[in-house]
Amino acid sequence: MPLRFPGATEVARDPVHHPLFARCYARVSVRAETRTGMGAVRERLLSGLSGRVIEIGAGNGLNFAHYPSTVSEVVAIEPERRLRQLAVEAALRSEVPVDVAPGAAEALPVKSEAYDAAVVSLVLCSVRDVPRALAEVRRVLRPGGTVRFFEHGRGGGRFMRFTQRALDRTVWPPLSGGCHLGRDPIAALRRAGFDLGPYRRTMMPETGPVLPTSYCVLGMARRPESADPAAGR
């Protein structure tokens, strides 16, 4: 069931509908856990988290097995119905409490300043409105709360960036559930008013062919303790 709190923004039950992509992603992502080292990336992404966590764009719930026991609760938002069903199944196997709910990143159905941390993992590439989504992340985090992120985006030399832009304008988003290859997650987090913590750029897979999807960044950011109340609106 959707989470509803006083003052929460109303969202459509299924704001995203990509059933064919969802089925394909579910299969490919499970294989990637070991074949491309994504399981180890998830461990690094979530290590050290504690308290209440909101995960935005939880997909089929592959992060759930990697949350440390110091996390008291995870609220996992997933807009795509098929992936959300798989996330519910993953939540039942999780060692930490996970509540899976429908919702869009641009209108999170939760209270403001309710979470100690937010997790965005391969999400910013596909949201319709990145600034609005990050403004929502900022809204739901308590002051000083952290964002853990693992995203792919713009990278490589001139030819690779040209290829990413060309694919974004043509076949890639409709074939890949709205994914975009040429977005810059670090710049987006800065523009949204987050303080960037340590992050590192990496390639996925670490060895093998370099693809337009290979350029990734893993790190953390923080909502400032005090902020302009008009920021993120």
N, C-alpha and C positions, 0 to 999 in steps of 0.2 A: 504494500500500500504506500502511496506517497506520504512523505512527511509533511505535516502542516503545522505551522506555528503562527501565533498572532503576529501580524505585520509581515509575514513572508510573502514573497512575490508569487502569484499564481502562474503555473506553467501548464502547458498541454501535457496530456498523459504520455504521448509518444511524439515528442518534438522532432525526432530523427527516425527515419524509416529506410533502412538499407538492408533488406533481408538477405540478398545474395552475397553482398560484401560481408555481412556479419558471419555467415556460414563459412566463407572462405577464410576470413580473419581468424575465426575460432580454431580452425585446423592449423593454419600457418603459425599462429602465435604459440601454440602448444609445442610444436616442433622446434621453434626458435629458442625455447627455454634452455635446451642443451646444445643444439647444433650451432647457434650463434652466440651463446653465452648470456642470453637475456636473464636467466635465473640469477646469475652472479650480479648483474647490473641491478636487479630488483633488490637484492640483499644490500648493496651499497646505497641505493636510493633511500631505503627505509630504516637503515641502521640508526639507532639512537633516538628514534621517535618515542614520545610518551604523551599521555593524556588523551584528549579527544581529538580525533582526526577526521577530516572530510576528504574523501577521494573523489575527484571530479573526472568523469569519463572512465569509469572503472572497467569497461569492456567486459570480458568474460571472467574477471576476478582473479587473474593470475598473481596479482600483488598480495592477495589476502594471506597466502601461506608464508609470506616473508615479514609480516608485521611482528615486531618484538613484543614480548609479554608486558612491557611497560606501557603499551598502548591500552587504554581502558575501554575505548569504543571507536569503531570506524563507521561513519556514515558514507556509503558509497553511492554516488549518483551516476546513473547510466541511462541515456535517452533511448537507446536502440533496444527494442523488445527482445529479440533473440539473444543478444549479448547479455541483457539484464537477466533473462532466465538462467543462463549459464552462470552468471555471477551469484545468483541466489543459491545455486547448487554448491558453488565454491565456498560461499559464506557458511554453509552448514558444516563444512570440513575445517573451517578456520579455528585456530586456537585462541583467537581474540574475538570479542563480540563484533559482528559486522551486520549492519542493517542496510539492505540494498533498496534504493528507491528510484523512481523515474524522475527526470528533470533535465533541464538544459543548463549548460555552463553559464549562459547569459542571464539566467533567472533562477538562481539556486533556491529551492523551497525550504530554506532553513533560516533560523534567527541570526541577526547580526552579532558579531563578536562572540560567537559560541564555541569556537574551536581553537585548540592550541597549535594545530598544524594543518596544512592542506597539501595534498599530493596531486600533481598533474604529471601524467606519464603518457607520452605519445597522444596528447590531447589538443594542444594549441594549434597543431597542423590542420585540424579539421573543424574547429568551432567556426561558426558563421561570423562572429564579431569578437575578435581577440581583445580589443580594449574593454568592451563591456564585460566579457568573461572574467578578465583579470580584475576589473572593478568589483565584480561579485566576490571573487576570491578575497580581495582586500576587505570587503564588507563583513564577511563571515568569520574572519580571523580576529582574535583578540589583539590589542596593541602588543607588539613584540612577537606575535606569532610567526611561525616559519612556513615557507613554501618549499617543498622538496620537488624538484622537477627533473625529468628525463625526457628530452624532446629532440626530434630531428628537424633539420631546416637548411637554410642557405649555407652553401659551402663550396670549397674547391676553387679552381681557377676560372678564368673568363668563360671558357667553353662549357664547363659544368654548370655555371650559374645561368648561362644562356639556355642550356638544356632544361634546367629546372623551371625557368620562367616560361619556356615554350610549352612544356608539359602542363604547367598550372593553367595556362590559357586554353588548353585543348582537352586532351583525353583523360588526364590523371584524376582530377576531382570526381567526375562521374563514375570512373571505374573503381575508385578507392574510397568510397564513402565520404566524399567531401574533403579528403586530404589534400594539402598543398605542400609542395616541396621547397618553396623558396622563402618561407617566412623566417623571421629572425627572433627566436624566443627571448634571447638576452636583451635585445633592444626593447622588445615589448614589455618585459618585466620592469625595466628601468623607466619607461614612459608611464607605466601604471603606478609609479611611486614606491616600488619596493627597493629596499637596500640589498644589493647583490652581495651574497657571501661567497665562499669558495665554490668554484665550478671548474670543470675541465671539459675540453672538447675531446671527443673520441669517435672512432669509426665503428660502425656496425654493419657487417661483422668486422672484427678486428683484423682478420686476415681473409684474403680472397678478393673477388672483384669489387671495385669501387663503383657504387651505384648512386643515382641521384638521391636515394633515401639514406645513404650511408653516413651523412654528416650529422653527428649528434652532440648534445651537450648534457652533462649531468652535474647537478649542484643544488644549491639552496639559496633562498632569498628570505628577507624578513620584512614584515610590516613594521614601519617605524612606531616607536612607543607613543609619540605624539605626531599628529598629522593634521593638515588642513582639512577641516570637516567637509569642505566642498570637493576634495579630491575623490576621484573614482565615481562621481555621480554621472 
